[in-house]
Amino acid sequence: MADAAPAELGARGGDESVVRWVEHGAVVERTTTTPTAVILEARDRLGGELEGLEVRRPTLEDVYLELTDE
């Protein structure tokens, strides 16, 4: 299926990150290649800290599951 170093396999997950935070009681989630820009835009729009902020990149498990799904 794939033979590479973990860092190379992780890169197969793509450059996209999932950014998640709570805004006005609702969870907001954005998939992006520029997570810092998304965070700064949301912070500036909301005027401060982002409650429940998470940034998630694909894990080796995500890459494995994608490879075995093909």
C-alpha positions in Angstrom: 0.0 0.0 0.0 2.6 2.5 1.1 6.2 2.4 2.2 7.6 5.6 3.6 8.8 7.3 6.8 6.0 8.4 9.2 6.5 12.1 8.3 6.1 11.3 4.6 3.0 9.2 5.2 1.6 12.0 7.4 2.1 14.5 4.5 -0.2 12.3 2.4 -3.0 13.4 4.6 -2.8 16.7 2.8 -2.1 20.3 3.9 -5.6 20.8 5.3 -6.2 21.3 9.0 -9.5 21.4 10.8 -10.0 24.5 13.1 -12.8 24.3 15.6 -14.0 26.7 18.3 -17.2 27.7 20.1 -19.0 30.9 18.9 -22.1 32.2 20.6 -22.8 28.7 22.0 -22.4 26.8 18.7 -19.4 24.8 17.5 -17.8 26.3 14.4 -15.6 24.2 12.2 -13.5 25.2 9.2 -11.3 23.0 7.0 -8.4 25.1 5.7 -4.8 25.1 4.5 -4.2 28.3 6.4 -5.3 27.6 10.0 -3.5 30.7 11.5 -5.3 33.0 9.1 -8.7 31.4 10.1 -7.9 31.8 13.8 -6.8 35.4 13.5 -9.9 36.3 11.4 -12.2 34.7 14.0 -10.3 36.3 16.9 -10.5 39.8 15.4 -14.2 39.4 14.5 -15.1 38.2 18.0 -12.8 40.6 19.7 -10.7 38.2 21.8 -10.1 34.6 22.8 -11.7 31.7 21.0 -13.4 29.4 23.4 -12.6 25.7 22.9 -10.1 26.3 20.1 -8.7 23.2 18.5 -6.5 22.7 15.4 -6.3 19.2 14.1 -4.1 17.8 11.3 -4.5 14.4 9.8 -2.9 11.6 11.9 -1.1 8.5 10.7 -4.3 6.6 11.6 -6.3 9.0 9.3 -3.8 8.4 6.5 -3.9 4.6 7.1 -7.7 4.5 7.0 -7.7 6.5 3.8 -5.2 4.2 2.2 -7.1 1.0 3.2 -10.4 2.5 2.0 -9.1 2.8 -1.6 
